[in-house]
Amino acid sequence: MARVTHNLLLQGISGKIGPLVVRQVGGQTIVQAAENKAKRAPRSPRQQAHLDRMYQAQLYAKAQLRDPAAKAHYAARIDQRRTSAYTVAIADYMRAPEILGLDARAYHGRPGDALLVQATDDFEVIAVILRFLAPSGAELETGPATLQPAGYWHYAVRQNHAAGTTCDVEAHDRPGNCTTRHFTL
């Protein structure tokens, strides 16, 4: 790959010229050898899954740019690495939220006990849902947590829970990615 500077012949040109491909990226002209597709090995299932996910991310980003409010939301996160609302939206789609932990110090299995969830995403976590399961596997209760100013998600227990209760915590982000983590209380 070569970068071309001050060449009037290639300035502003994009496309294939014989065995070379000329691209315009960030105001620079890039010249590189064209890919020889005949020699490429077939894609692995993992590679194909990634390409399919990337295609879905592109569709998501294009849809977000058609909505002025969503576009402004993503444009607010433009930085040196992600230089457009489009690339910010793709990055958001490609990365699911993370659940860092569950603070159950105030939990004793009684109504009103508080649980605090710490969840993060490279862009925004929009919902956290807690599902409580009895030791037998039966669902005891499910509900959304509320975001607190300190950045934690707060959930107040609504009914009595037996010893050995488990909690499945789900974190959702704007593109619809969901991460689930299992905790024993």
Sequence and secondary structure as in RCSB ss.txt:
>XXXX:A:sequence
MARVTHNLLLQGISGKIGPLVVRQVGGQTIVQAAENKAKRAPRSPRQQAHLDRMYQAQLYAKAQLRDPAAKAHYA
ARIDQRRTSAYTVAIADYMRAPEILGLDARAYHGRPGDALLVQATDDFEVIAVILRFLAPSGAELETGPATLQPA
GYWHYAVRQNHAAGTTCDVEAHDRPGNCTTRHFTL
>XXXX:A:secstr
 EEE S TTTTT  EEETTEEEEEETTEEEEEE   GGG     HHHHHHHHHHHHHHHHHHHHHHSHHHHHHHH
TT  SSS SHHHHHHHHHHS  EEEEEE TT SSSTT EEEEEEE SS EEEEEEEEE TTS EEEEEE EE TT
S EEEE  S   TT EEEEEEEETT  EEEEEEE 
